[in-house]
Amino acid sequence: MSVDTQSLRDWLMLCHAPQVGSATISFLLSHFQSPKEILNAGRETLSAMGLPGPSIDGLLSIDEKAIEDDLKWLEQDQAHIITLEDERYPPLLKEIPDPPVVLFVFGEPALLLEPQLAMVGSRHHSPAGKDTAHDFAHHLAGLGLVITSGMAQGIDAASHRGALEAGGKTIAITGTGLDRVYPARHKDLAHQIAENGALVSEFPIGVPPLAANFPRRNRIISGLSLGVLVVEAAVKSGSLITARL
């Protein structure tokens, strides 16, 4: 095994540790030089740093079979895994309080470094809202901005399609592992995005569309982007969470 492969395994082990979130890993990386040092730290050391018992247990009981699934997925031509130390990791995203430790990317990873505008909104849109999202995305993608959204039904999908129809680039941040498409009806859209942009997730291969995943996804959408354009969103909605972030 090459050193690079072992280093990637170490990052993936952090990504898979149960009960250990991005904020905890950011805290640990501020005290240790590498993921390997974190993984080699004993229970006493981690406890002395203030980590709760479940997080320590998670770091000491990582499922290595899941890591093999990630590496198998990575064998595809368009598949990439970008760690926090990778030069391809988007600098803007590093500025949020809890940046993802690892990004799974299917498509063009270089787009993550390009100027992006997030477009989000209601799944239950009006016809005018759908047209507004499509037209804004079409115009702005035509000017060279990458349109970033969450591939949800409604405004998200209209934004992606507007960018694609302009011959522009678009990025979809998903709330699942990249071995699946959610919602399933967007399979063709996901294929088009992969060919003309990128599908991105912080979730490892095999992760289903759990409700808790989507607020986490929203912070990535906002963290990658220079600004957020909201079209038809309820006051208590994920779209306005994204805008506030």
Summary of the structure (lengths in Angstrom):
residues: 245
radius of gyration: 18.3
end to end distance: 40.1
largest distance: 58.9
contacts: 830
relative contact order: 0.14
helix: 48%
strand: 14%
